[in-house]
Amino acid sequence: MSKSDKSSAKVVFVCQECGRESPKWLGRCPDCQQWNTFVEMTVKTSAATSRPVNPLSPPQELSQVVIEAADRSPLPLNEFNRVLGGGLVAGSLVLVSGDPGIGKSTLLLQAAASMASNQSRVVYVTGEETVHQIKLRAERLNLGGEGLFIMAETDLEAVLDQVEQVGPGLVVIDSIQTVYFAGMESAAGSIGQVRECTMRLMQWAKFKGVPVFITGHVTKEGAIAGPRVLEHIVDVVLYLEGEPFSAYRLLRCVKNRYGSTNEVGVFEMKEQGMVEVENPSRAFLSQRGAESIGSAVVPTIEGSRPLLVEIQALTTTTAFGMPRRTANGVDFNRLLLVTAVLTKRAGLKLGNQDIMVNVTGGLKVGEPAADLGMALAIASSFRDMEVKPQTAAVGEVGLSGELRAASQLERRLNEAARLGFQKCIVPKVGAKSAPAKDIEIVPVGSLREAVNMGLVGRK
């Protein structure tokens, strides 16, 4: 390395978790408080490597800004549109993340092919596969590919040059960890490269008014690989979730500058690719038996959508000194809370019982309104009595054994009635504010009362 080259580069240490830079190595990051996350990087300081993306934008008065209908273009996939808030916004940068093999590339290839056949040209940039591999996948998914341009390239400057010549209406980058900016000496996938490439894609998308999808890898903890600043740069962050042995996939939104952050799209992985599930509640309850001990149905709310889920529980006398608590799909701390209240307030002696709780279909329920359904499932398994047939339950359990009202109760009740449920156990507080339509409301004031009313053979 010549003397001039040495003067144009510097060595910094970058935190792999939050992206903080430091002139020296630190054992613990001052920002994210994580240990041993600093990695050495060589960064060029020359300004010649900077690519001008957009010119200076003059200030505009907000009242004079005109929103055109073309600023948001819906995708042919309704579940995708639901999560995005109604469609793609022009110039938006959308990050899709998920475990390896969960179906990110399949879903984006389907979306790209559908949009190319209906509206405009689409460029699909792959850094992990060849063009022939993408073609094989397209044939398996029965995708024609008209208007869809495939490009196997990892140099970001070359990618943007070629994309501008095509003039697409949508660009897909698969994945952000494989592309690199030649102006930086670090390898592709490093913290600096991921941050720099994402920033340049964001600037290009805003200037050209073209929406861009990028896929991202996740760490073993389930977080997006790379610095946390990556999620702050993009406009929308989507997670594709699902159990390894389940065919259902959930597209969950955790950040959206143009819509709700609580929406979820439901897909099913089949031979022809990702298929939209039009009635998720019926699909998740399709395998539920007529007489199921330790099973309760809860009307939950996912964003703007009511969704009925089945919560199963199994209690058995422990063979060890310390009973186990296992939660799959529900919050572990909520399970401990409900178990303690059942023991203290409802008279169930669960101190020597192993308790396993599971949400079927690979779903994850985080709202407290599922507490009552969880409690009924545990009580049903412990007393070996089934929950009354065609009965759902919703409500939050308090520490003193009282039941607290759930939000949007009317929508929950309507969804339960639509699927054939005849009764729904709800907290007495707020029960009168939700008019019953084709379903009987059973108001209860305490958890003990709910257990007595909800199980067969109890009054």
Buried (B, 14 or more C-beta within 10 A) or exposed (E): EEEEEEEBEEEBBBBBBBBBEEEEEBEEBEEBEEEEBBBEBEBBEEEEBEEEBEEEEEEEEEEEEEEEEEBBBBBBBEBBBBBBBBBBBBBBBBBBBBBEEBBBBBBBBBBBBBBBBEBEBBBBBBBBBEEEBBBEBBEEBEBEBEBBBBBBBBBBBBBBEBBEEEEBBBBBBBBBBBBBBEBBEBEBBBBBBBBBBBBBBBBBBBBBEBBBBBBBBBEEEEEBBBBBBBBEBBBBBBBBBBBEEBBBBBBBBBEBEBBBBBBBBBBBBEEEBBBBBEEBBEBBBEEEEEEBBBBBBBBBBBBEBBBBBBBBBBBBEBEEEEBEBEBBBBBEEBBEBBBBBBBBBBEBEBEEBBBBBBBBBBBBBEBBBBBBBBBBBBBBBBBEBBBBEBBBBBBBBBEEBBBBBBEEBEBBBBBBBBBEBBBBBBBBBBBEEBEBEEBBBBBBBBBBBBBBBBBBEEE
